[in-house]
Amino acid sequence: MLVKGTGCYVTDQHGREYLDASSPNLTCGYAVPEVAHAVGEQASRMHGYDLSVASHDTAGALAERVAGLMPADLSRTLLTNSGTEAVEAALLIAGMYAGLRGDPRTRVVTFATGYHGSTVLARSLSGLAHLDHPFHQPMPVTRVTLPSPAREMRSPEALDMLLAAFRAALAGDGQEPPLAVVVEPLINVGGGVVLPPGFLSGLRRLCDEYGALLILDEVSTGYGRTGRMFAFEHEGVVADIVVTSKGLAGGYAPISAVSVRESIYTAFGRDPFVGGLRFGQTTSGHGIACAAALATLDLLVRDDLAGRAQRLGEVLMDALRELAGTRGVADVRGMGLFVSLEFEDETTAVAVVTAAQQRGLLLRRQGAVVMAVPPLTIDETTLDLLVERIRSAVREVAA
């Protein structure tokens, strides 16, 4: 039970302090004065307004700021409340856009181990067992299984096999043409899987060949986490739709963004029925959340937190890589400040997370993979402490 957070640390109800390396939400850490001030100022001026009735300047400013960070053609932004809602909106936009173009499609291609949210539609994209649900599938989904173990997927040798699998999925073997491909640039919940260099650019070419939209889910990787502002920048790829959320407001308020190409936005003006996208929630683009996001982005750019994540991520990887192949650690991989340790089994991973917590360190776990995901503002001294506590936890479990 946590009661306070400051910088990279949280404190529980017994007064014990923990170094928090458990969440992609943590762009700039806890209790940052600039963000807290922006939230308070917005709350005292106008906390929010239903955007289906009227807009407000804070939402407009954030939409402009997000568009300014994206490639030039991704110039239109829809603000929603969570990554799940943003994924739903992206799929609805894609489906409506296909209809407006006179080429209606519904089939989606994605990773079997991908994760894109918790509602029925978002869960239907994934093949992860714990995301199964008792309802009818809302759309046809073709799921691509990783052709090699996760620990081998980042190798250049895996690229051709992975692209071949996506080509076969897009071709569909008698199925309807694909509407869109939805993928994470780094598979998060499905095991912290780093994909081979060239995958996104190759996938972009495949989408163009088969007339499918490329939707990138940067909910966990966006806003500096992988050492670039967005993970797609590692390959210079321009998607048709990009979904972002967690790092946008640094966890200070729930918010997400759907960024689309200008050509997609323009097509909705030809809608003969309502004349636009029919999607939104009462609190979409909430004023306080937008203010928190603007302040977070100010810090992200001012302090070059993406560059910091790249530099310190390399330090963290180098320090932990020596664990690979020993003490039950099957692999160490990552991008920026998103580093994963894959263990031989889930029981060992659970034990390591428990041992780390006992040492005052909170880590993230997905199955047999333990993830270190600290604030991008972490300094070298605190990073050394993070490394030592992970090593100590692994050594204890191995013993």
N, C-alpha and C positions, 0 to 999 in steps of 0.2 A: 504494500500500500504506500504509494509515493505521495509526498506532501509538498515538495519544493524542488525546483530546478535552478541551477546557476551555471552558466557556461557549459562545460561538457559533463557536468555532474547532476545527479538527482539524489534526493534524500528521502528515506522512508519514515514511517510513523514512529520508529524507534530511534531516529536520529542517525541512522547509519547511512553513509554516503557511498554512492556507486558511480563509477565512470560509465557513461552510457554510450555504447557502440552498437545499438540495437535497431536503429531506424533510419531509412532514407529520408524521413521527414526533417531530420536535423541539419538544416542548411547552415545555420549560424548559432546553434546552441540555445540555451535557456536564458530567459530574463535579460535579453539584449535591450539596452535602454532605448535605442533608436526605434526598434519595432514596438516596444511597449508604449512609447510616447505616441507613435503614429496611430496605434489602436485606440488609445485613450482620447486623442484629439478627434478622431473620426466618430467615436461614440458620443462625444459631447456636441458634435456638429450635426451629424445625421447618421444614425447607425446603419441604415439600409433602406431599400425601397424595392418593391416588386417591379422587376424590369418589364413585365408584360403590360404594366400601366404607364410607367415613365422611367427614363434612364436617369443616371446621376453622374457627376463628373469623375468620381473616383473609379467607377467601372469603366468609363471611357478612357481614362488615363491608363488603367492597367491593360486594357485591350490594345492600346497603342504601344505600350511598352513591350508586351509579349510579341506583337507583330514585328517590332523593331529588332528583337533578338533572333527571330526566325529568318530563313532565307527569304529573299525579297518577294517571291510569288506567294508565300504563305502569309497573306496580308489581312485575313479576316479571322476574328476570334470570337468564339462563343464561350461564355463563362458559366460553369456549373459548380456543383458542390463537392464532388468526389471523383476519384479516378473511375469508379464503376459507372457513374452517371455520364462521364465524359466519353467512355467507350460506347455506351448505349447511344449517345447523341451522334458519335462518329458513324456508327453503323446505320442509324436512321438517315443521316445526311447522305451517306453513300447510296443507300437504297432509293431514296427519293431522287437523288441526282441521276441515277441510272434511268429511272422512269421518265424524268423530265427530258432526257436525251433520246427517248424513244427506244431504249434498249434495256428493258426491265430485267434485272438479275437479282438473285438472293443468296447464291452459294458463296461461302466464305472459306478461305484456306488459312490455316494457322498451325502452330506447333501443338502437338499432343500434350506436351508438358508446359505449355504456356499458361499464364494466369492473367485474366483481364477484368476481374471484378467478382462481385458476390451476388448480383441479382440473377434471375433465371436466364435472361438473355446472355449476360456476360459469362456465367458459369457454363453455358452451353457451348462456348467456344473451346473450352478446355477438355482434355482427356484425363486430367488428374482425378484419381478415384474419390478423393474427399470433396470434390466439387460436383459430384453426381446429384441429380435431383429427380423427383417423381413425376415431372410434367413432360408434356410433349415438347420436342425440339421446336423452337420458334423459327428456325431456318436450317437449310442443309449446310453442314460443316464438314470439310475435309481436313483431317488432322495429320500432320506430318510427324512421324516418329524420328527421333535422332538416329542417324545411321551408325553412330559409334557411341561408346560410353561417354558420359559427360566430361570426364577428365581428358578425353582425346579430341574433343570437338574444336578446341581453339587452334589446332594444328593446321597448317596449310593443306595437308593431305585430305582433311575432312571436307574441304570446300566443294570439290567436284561432286562428291557423293550427296552433300546436302542440297546443292542446287539441282541435281538430278531428281532428288526426291520432291522438291517443290515444282519442278517442271511437270513431273508425272501427276502431282496433285492438281495443278492448274489445268492440265489437259483433261483430266476428269474421267476418262474412259467411259464415255457415254452419258455423263452427267451434264447438267446445264452449265453454260459458261460461268466463270467465276466473277463475282461482284468485286471482291476485295481480298487482299492478303492482310492479315492483322498479326503483327509480331512484336515482341520486345527485342530491342537491340542486345540486351543481356537478359537471359531467362532467369527471373528472380525466384519466385516461389517454387518453380520446377527444378531448383538445385543450384542456383548461382552459376549458370552455364555461360561461359565465354565462347562466343561463336567465332569461326575462322575469319581472318582478314579477307575482305572482298565479298563477304556474304551479302551485305546490304546493297552494294552496288550491283552485284549479280542479280539479286532479287528485283531491284528496280528495273533492270533490263527485261526480266521475265514478265513482270507486271505489264510493261509496255507492250510486249509481244502478244500477250493474251487479253489485253484490254481490261485489266483489273486495276483497281485503285490500290495504292500502297498506303496502308494505315500503320503508323509506328506508334506503339504504346511506350511512351517515355515517362510513365507515371513514377517509376522508381529510379530512372536514370537521368531524368532531366534536371537542368539547373545546376550544373557543375559536378555532379556526383562521380562521373567517370573520367574527369580530367578535361572535359570540354563542356561548353555550356549545355550542349545536347549530345547524346551518344552518337547520333547519326553524323555529327561533324567529323568523327574520326575517319569517315570515308567520303565526306562531301556529298552525301546523298540528299536529294530533295524529295520528300514524300508528298503524297496528295493531301493527307490529313495527319496531323501530329496531336497526340493526346498527352497532356502533362498535368501533374497534380502535386504530389507530396512535397517536393522541394520548393514549390512556388511561393508558399507563405511560410516555409520553414516549420510547419506544424503549429503555428500560432492561431490558425483558423482554418476551417475546411473550405477548400476552393480548388477548382480545376479549370483547365482551359482546353478547348478544341480549336486548333488552328487549321484553316483550310486554304486551298488555292483560290485566288481571285476568280478563276473561271468557274469553280464550283459554286461560289457565292453568287456570281452573276446569274447562273442558270435558274436560281430560285425566283428571280424576278419574272420568269416566264410561267410560273405556276398558275394555271387557270382557275384554281379553286380559292385558295386563301391568299396566295401571293407571298409565301415565305415558309420558313421552317416552323413546324408545329412541335416544339419541344421546349421545356423549361420547368423550373420549380420556383416557388414563391421566393426562396432565398438565393436563387442564382445571382452571382455577381454581388453578393452582400457587401455593403459598404465597409464594414469592419474588416472582412476578409480581404477585400481589395486593398485597403490601407496597409494591412499586414504584408501583403504580397509586394506592394510597391516599395515598402521599407526594406524588405528582404532582398529584393532585386537591387536596390541601391547599394546595399552592403556587398552583395555578390559581385557586382561590377567594380565598385570602388576598391575592394580588397583583393580582386582577382582570385576569388575562392576556387574557381575552376582550375586555374593554374596551380594553386596551392594543393588541390586534390590530386592533380597529376604528379606533382613533385613528392608529396608525402605518401601518396599511394605507392610509388616506386620504393620508397624507404620501407614501408610496411610490408610489401611483398618480399623484398630482399631479406627482411628480418625473419619472416615466417616460412620462407621457401625451404629453409633447412629442415623443417619438420616433415616435409613430404617424404613418404616412404618409410617413416619410422613412427613408433608409438601409435600405430593404428591410423595414421594420417595417410590417406591414399593420394591426395592431391591438394595443392594450394594454387589458387587462381584468382583473377580479379581484374578490375579496371578502375583506376583512380582509387578513391576511398570506398570501394565496394569489394572487399576481399573475402573469399570463401575458402574454408578448409573442409574438404570432403573426407569423411571417416569411413572405415570399412563397414560399419553398421550403425543403425540409428541408436542403439543402446549406448554405444561409446559417445556419440554426439551429445546425447542427453546428459551423460555423466560429465562431459567437458563443460557444457553450459552451466550445470549445477556447481561444479568446482570453481568456475570463473566467478559466479555470483557470490560464492562464499569468500572470494578474494576481493570483492568490491568491484566487479566488472559485469555489465549486462551485455550479452551478445544475442544475436538473432539466430534462430535455427529453423531450417526447412528439411525435414527428414533426417538424413545422415550428413547433412551439410550445415556447418556452423559459419555464420557470417559476422565479420567485424565491419560495422557501418557507422563510424563516429561522425560528429559534426565536422563540416568542412573547415571550421575555425580552429580545430585542434592544433596545438603547438607541438614542437619537437619533443619537449620534456614529457608532455602528457602522452604522446605517441609511444615513447620509450616505455612508459608505465603500462600502456595497453599491451605492448608486445610481451613484457615480462609476465604480466598476469595470464596471458594466453599460454605462454610457454609453461608456466608453473602449473596451470590447470591440466594441460596435456600430459605433463610429466607425472602428476599425481594419478591420473586415470590409467596411464600406462603401467604404473607401479602396482 
